[in-house]
Amino acid sequence: MRVILLGPPGAGKGTQAKMLMEKFKIPQVSTGDILRKAVKDDSELGRKAKAFMEAGQLVSDDIVIGLIKERIKKRDCENGFILDGFPRTNVQAEKLTETLRDMGQTMDAVIDLVVDPGELVARLTGRRTCEECGCMFHQTSRPPKLPGVCDYCGGKLYQRPDDNEETILKRLAIYERETAPLREFYGRQGRLKTMPGLGSVDEIFSRVCELVS
Ligand code: AMP
């Protein structure tokens, strides 16, 4: 099963991708996670991406397309994968279609999680992420049992540097300009499934599962 999770920052793509990964035993492929790790490791890739990420801008198409091409050819992606945060531009979507075609594959579903902008800002400003396992919490709607500590692995929770209001608004504007047009791209391919990203995490997950099965 090959799925794309579309939707603006804060729509819940990461949370849903992790749940799909558990259920279907296929990897979550998040360009944001790959880039954040590169920044943390201070690799050449990380040094190229850091300033763009902190400013809430997109990293160049060439860089992320290169990352994805390499990642989805790995053995653990043989039975499928969940793309989270990729593609984000028309060029990325076209290159993905081309790469999959060369591999004799297609996407099965593109799920567009719809959440209104006010809710997205509230979700992102309160978001806290585990440094170790990447699990996500929210200061008010999903607080950890112990402040600052991950319920699952005991890792330290941190606030992403791009989860501040000014950068969030920039990211949402870039989403509307660069990524929202992909709804049309995948709509034309007959792959787009739109659903509200509201309700409890489990309610959203059961809707996602209906759409991918
Ligand atoms: P995310 O974790 O998906 O919110 O991504 C965090 C940041 O990483 C974005 O704001 C971009 O700077 C960069 N990024 C992640 N995925 C992409 C992508 N597909 N294209 C360009 N930049 C990306």
Residues whose N, C-alpha, C, O or C-beta is under 5 A from the ligand:
A	BS01	AMP	P9 T31 G32 D33 L35 F52 M53 G56 Q57 L58 V59 V64 D84 G85 F86 P87 R88
